[in-house]
Amino acid sequence: MMNGSGMGGGFFGFGFFGILIVLAIIFIIVWMMKPGTNNQSNHSSRNRPLDTLKERLAKGEISKEEYDRLKHKLEQ
């Protein structure tokens, strides 16, 4: 008389290992959706100061000479 409490019983018939698999899948999905996990976002965050500098030049907030001077400092 098995009442479902053996090796295969447990969480909706999944058992202990089934629960671990479900938790691992959930963890992987959450980890993949976190910001900053792909290379493109890491690349864009590294170039953000240069992008800001380009925007300031385009808006006329700084001169070309000032842009070149600041760009040179950022690239060091």
SULVEN-V630639 format. One record per residue. RES is the residue in one small letter. PHI is phi in whole degrees, 0 to 359 (* if undefined). PSI is psi in whole degrees, 0 to 359 (* if undefined). NEAR is the number of other ideal C-beta (glycine too) atoms within 10 Angstrom. Layout:
res->RES phi->PHI psi->PSI near->NEAR
res->RES phi->PHI psi->PSI near->NEAR
//
This chain:
res->m phi->* psi->94 near->2
res->m phi->270 psi->133 near->7
res->n phi->247 psi->20 near->6
res->g phi->87 psi->10 near->8
res->s phi->259 psi->12 near->8
res->g phi->280 psi->204 near->9
res->m phi->296 psi->328 near->8
res->g phi->268 psi->355 near->12
res->g phi->277 psi->183 near->14
res->g phi->119 psi->220 near->15
res->f phi->294 psi->93 near->10
res->f phi->51 psi->36 near->9
res->g phi->83 psi->359 near->9
res->f phi->285 psi->325 near->14
res->g phi->80 psi->182 near->15
res->f phi->298 psi->315 near->12
res->f phi->291 psi->328 near->10
res->g phi->295 psi->320 near->14
res->i phi->296 psi->317 near->13
res->l phi->299 psi->320 near->11
res->i phi->295 psi->315 near->12
res->v phi->298 psi->315 near->13
res->l phi->296 psi->321 near->10
res->a phi->295 psi->319 near->10
res->i phi->296 psi->316 near->10
res->i phi->298 psi->316 near->10
res->f phi->299 psi->316 near->10
res->i phi->296 psi->317 near->10
res->i phi->297 psi->314 near->9
res->v phi->296 psi->318 near->9
res->w phi->297 psi->320 near->9
res->m phi->290 psi->334 near->9
res->m phi->271 psi->352 near->8
res->k phi->293 psi->140 near->8
res->p phi->293 psi->147 near->7
res->g phi->86 psi->11 near->8
res->t phi->266 psi->349 near->10
res->n phi->254 psi->161 near->10
res->n phi->292 psi->330 near->8
res->q phi->296 psi->316 near->7
res->s phi->292 psi->325 near->11
res->n phi->294 psi->321 near->10
res->h phi->295 psi->316 near->9
res->s phi->292 psi->328 near->10
res->s phi->289 psi->331 near->11
res->r phi->288 psi->327 near->9
res->n phi->266 psi->5 near->12
res->r phi->300 psi->317 near->9
res->p phi->299 psi->320 near->13
res->l phi->293 psi->321 near->13
res->d phi->298 psi->319 near->10
res->t phi->297 psi->319 near->12
res->l phi->298 psi->317 near->20
res->k phi->297 psi->320 near->13
res->e phi->296 psi->319 near->11
res->r phi->296 psi->322 near->14
res->l phi->295 psi->316 near->17
res->a phi->296 psi->326 near->10
res->k phi->281 psi->350 near->8
res->g phi->84 psi->13 near->7
res->e phi->287 psi->332 near->11
res->i phi->228 psi->157 near->16
res->s phi->276 psi->170 near->10
res->k phi->297 psi->322 near->8
res->e phi->295 psi->316 near->8
res->e phi->297 psi->319 near->13
res->y phi->301 psi->311 near->16
res->d phi->299 psi->319 near->13
res->r phi->295 psi->314 near->11
res->l phi->291 psi->322 near->17
res->k phi->299 psi->316 near->14
res->h phi->300 psi->319 near->9
res->k phi->296 psi->319 near->10
res->l phi->293 psi->328 near->11
res->e phi->278 psi->352 near->7
res->q phi->285 psi->* near->4
//
